[in-house]
Amino acid sequence: MFFSAWAGDRETRIYPYSKIGSSFLEVPLRITSWNVNGLRAALKKGAAAWWQAEASDVLCLQEVRAFPDQLPDDVRRALESDFAIWYPAERPGYSGVATFSRLEPLKVVRGLGEPRFDVEGRVIETRFPAFTLFNVYFPNGGRDHSRVPYKLDFFARLLEICDARRAAGEQVIVCGDFNIAHREIDLANPRENVNTTGFLPAERLWIDRYLKRGFVDAYRALYPERVQYTWWTYRFRARQRNIGWRIDYFLVSQGLMPLVRDVVVHHDVQGSDHCPVSLELDVKRA
């Protein structure tokens, strides 16, 4: 069955559980998140070959910067072979997220319900039997910090929604480009970047708030001392020198952590200034 959606109402159809079946809960699950820094550019660099070989159950892309009809027909057909949810920004060539799933979602919601955020196409929420997944491209604060207040308001609004979902008994996963390095271990040069957006104390505080509200940074919980990065500037040969930032995360509800098998940072995968990150979830025990 094929399902593709990228326009219209924020909330898209709800499916009865029986349409998915119990098999969803009987196999380990892999969710991959990747800021592709422009989908068309990433495709030209071979990104499709990697994610087809990776064969994730759910692929969450950020900074897509394209409408679906701007892609070659064969590429679009390959991406949309099962369930595809697009949420482009209103402004062409800017922002946008997309979620591709081999598994039929129970429910799909686009955006945060506030026009000032939703015109930028930054959030897709998909609900599955075992969890609710948010694919998020968090705003950048801007070199002059002019967008930091907007960014922090965005974090606050999303947390309100996550709190509501968890209060309703749902297990929640938030993945994507958070545009924040949480701790000093999460970037190569913390002292030099203390006044740089992405490492400002006010920004890092919001990661703390999510953790205090019942989320776990799954990668850091598994690997408390490991140094790996997920983004490198294109300048100064930063990637070759591994001068980077870890700003792409999986935050998961505490109740899901016993089911987390691994978080893999695919640091050697090219195609973007970010690398993909995968969460392996043993949902057969859910």
C-alpha positions in Angstrom: 0.0 0.0 0.0 1.3 3.5 -0.9 0.6 6.6 1.1 2.0 10.1 0.5 1.0 13.3 2.1 2.5 16.8 1.9 -0.3 19.3 1.9 -3.6 20.0 3.5 -4.7 19.5 7.1 -2.1 19.3 9.9 -3.6 16.1 11.1 -3.8 13.1 8.7 -6.0 10.1 9.0 -6.1 7.7 11.9 -5.8 4.0 11.2 -7.2 1.1 13.4 -4.5 -1.0 15.0 -5.6 -4.0 13.1 -4.4 -2.5 9.8 -0.8 -2.7 11.1 -1.0 -6.0 13.0 1.0 -7.4 15.8 4.1 -8.0 13.5 5.1 -4.4 14.2 5.9 -5.3 17.8 7.7 -8.6 17.0 10.8 -7.3 15.2 13.6 -4.9 16.2 13.2 -1.5 14.7 15.7 1.0 13.2 14.9 4.7 12.9 17.4 6.9 11.1 17.6 10.6 11.3 19.6 12.8 8.9 19.8 16.5 8.1 20.5 16.2 4.4 21.3 19.9 3.9 19.2 20.0 0.8 17.7 16.7 -0.5 18.4 17.3 -4.1 22.1 18.1 -3.4 22.4 15.0 -1.1 20.9 12.8 -3.8 23.5 14.0 -6.3 26.2 12.9 -3.7 24.8 9.4 -3.4 22.7 9.6 -0.3 19.9 7.4 -1.8 22.3 4.5 -2.3 23.3 4.6 1.4 19.8 4.8 2.9 18.5 2.1 0.5 21.3 -0.2 1.7 20.7 0.8 5.3 17.0 -0.2 5.0 15.8 1.6 8.0 12.2 1.0 9.0 11.7 4.8 9.4 13.8 7.5 7.8 13.5 11.0 9.1 15.0 13.8 7.0 15.6 17.4 8.0 16.4 20.5 6.0 14.9 18.9 2.9 14.6 22.2 1.1 12.4 20.8 -1.7 8.9 20.1 -2.7 8.2 16.4 -3.7 7.3 17.4 -7.2 10.8 18.9 -7.6 12.4 15.4 -7.4 13.0 13.1 -10.4 10.1 10.6 -10.7 12.3 7.6 -10.1 13.8 9.0 -7.0 10.4 10.0 -5.6 8.9 6.6 -6.4 11.8 5.0 -4.5 11.4 7.2 -1.5 7.6 6.8 -1.4 7.5 3.0 -1.8 5.6 2.7 1.4 4.5 5.6 3.5 5.8 9.1 2.9 4.9 12.3 4.8 6.3 15.6 3.5 6.2 18.9 5.3 8.0 21.5 3.2 8.4 25.1 4.3 6.2 27.7 2.5 9.4 29.5 1.4 11.0 27.6 -1.5 14.4 26.1 -0.9 14.3 26.5 2.9 13.9 24.2 5.8 11.4 21.3 5.5 11.2 17.8 6.9 10.1 14.4 5.5 9.4 11.1 7.1 9.4 7.8 5.2 8.2 4.7 6.9 7.9 1.0 5.9 5.3 0.8 8.7 1.8 2.3 8.4 1.4 5.1 11.0 -1.7 5.2 13.2 -1.8 9.0 12.9 0.2 11.8 11.4 0.4 15.5 12.5 2.4 18.2 10.9 3.6 21.2 12.7 3.2 22.6 16.2 -0.2 24.4 15.7 1.4 27.9 15.6 1.7 29.6 12.2 4.9 31.4 13.1 6.6 28.0 13.4 4.6 26.0 10.9 5.3 28.2 7.9 8.9 26.8 8.2 7.9 23.1 7.9 9.9 21.9 10.9 7.9 19.0 12.6 6.3 15.8 11.6 4.7 13.7 14.3 3.9 10.0 13.5 2.2 7.8 16.0 2.8 4.0 16.0 1.5 1.4 18.4 4.6 1.4 20.6 5.6 5.0 20.5 5.0 8.5 19.0 7.9 9.8 16.9 8.7 13.5 16.3 10.9 14.3 13.3 12.2 17.8 14.1 14.4 20.4 12.4 15.0 22.9 15.3 15.7 26.5 14.3 19.2 27.9 14.1 19.8 30.9 16.4 21.6 32.9 13.7 25.1 34.2 13.8 23.9 37.5 15.3 21.7 35.6 17.8 18.6 37.3 16.3 16.7 34.0 16.0 17.6 32.7 19.5 14.3 33.9 21.1 12.3 32.2 18.3 14.4 29.1 18.7 13.8 28.9 22.5 10.1 29.5 22.0 10.1 26.6 19.5 11.7 24.3 22.1 9.1 25.4 24.6 6.1 24.8 22.3 7.3 21.3 21.3 7.9 20.4 25.0 4.3 21.3 25.8 3.1 18.9 23.1 5.4 16.2 24.2 4.2 16.6 27.8 0.6 16.2 26.6 1.4 13.1 24.7 3.3 11.5 27.6 0.4 12.5 30.0 -1.9 10.6 27.7 0.3 7.5 28.2 2.3 7.6 25.0 6.0 6.8 24.8 7.7 9.6 22.9 10.8 9.8 20.7 12.1 13.2 19.5 14.8 12.9 16.8 16.4 15.4 14.4 18.8 18.3 14.2 18.5 20.1 17.5 21.1 22.8 16.5 22.5 22.5 20.1 25.6 20.8 21.5 24.5 20.0 25.0 27.7 19.5 26.9 31.4 20.3 26.4 32.0 16.7 25.2 29.6 17.3 22.4 31.8 19.7 20.4 35.5 19.9 19.6 36.1 23.5 20.8 33.8 24.4 23.6 35.7 27.3 25.0 36.0 29.0 21.7 32.2 28.6 21.1 30.8 29.7 24.4 29.2 32.7 22.7 28.2 30.9 19.6 24.6 30.0 18.9 24.2 26.3 19.4 26.3 26.4 22.6 24.8 29.3 24.4 23.9 28.6 28.0 20.2 29.6 27.4 20.1 27.1 24.5 21.8 24.2 26.4 19.3 24.8 29.3 16.5 23.6 27.0 18.1 20.2 26.6 18.3 20.0 30.4 14.6 20.8 30.6 13.7 18.0 28.3 15.8 15.6 30.3 14.2 16.8 33.6 10.8 16.2 32.0 11.4 12.5 31.5 13.5 12.3 28.3 16.8 10.5 27.9 19.6 11.4 25.5 19.8 7.8 24.3 23.3 8.1 22.7 24.9 9.8 25.8 23.2 7.3 28.1 24.8 4.4 26.3 28.1 6.1 25.7 28.7 8.6 28.4 32.4 9.3 27.5 32.5 8.6 23.8 33.4 11.5 21.5 31.6 11.5 18.2 30.2 14.4 16.2 27.3 14.6 13.7 28.0 18.0 12.0 31.1 19.7 10.6 31.4 23.0 8.9 32.4 22.8 5.3 35.2 25.3 6.0 38.7 24.6 7.3 38.6 20.9 6.3 36.7 20.4 9.6 35.4 17.0 8.8 38.7 15.6 7.7 40.2 17.0 11.0 37.1 15.9 13.0 36.4 19.3 14.4 32.7 19.0 14.8 29.6 19.2 16.9 27.1 16.6 18.1 23.8 18.3 17.5 21.7 15.5 16.1 19.9 13.5 18.8 17.4 10.9 19.8 15.6 11.9 23.0 13.4 9.0 24.2 11.0 8.6 27.0 12.5 7.0 30.1 10.1 4.1 29.7 11.6 3.3 26.3 15.2 3.2 27.3 15.1 -0.5 28.3 14.2 -1.2 24.7 17.0 0.8 23.2 19.5 -1.6 21.7 21.9 1.0 20.2 22.4 4.4 18.8 24.8 4.5 15.8 26.5 7.6 14.5 27.4 7.0 10.9 30.3 9.4 10.9 31.7 8.1 7.6 28.6 8.7 5.5 29.0 11.6 3.1 26.3 13.6 1.3 25.7 16.4 3.8 27.5 18.5 6.4 25.7 16.3 8.9 25.9 12.5 9.1 23.0 10.1 9.8 22.2 8.8 13.2 20.2 5.6 13.8 18.3 4.4 16.8 17.9 0.6 17.2 14.8 -0.2 19.3 13.9 -3.7 20.5 10.2 -3.1 20.3 9.5 -6.8 20.3 9.6 -6.5 24.1 7.1 -3.6 24.1 
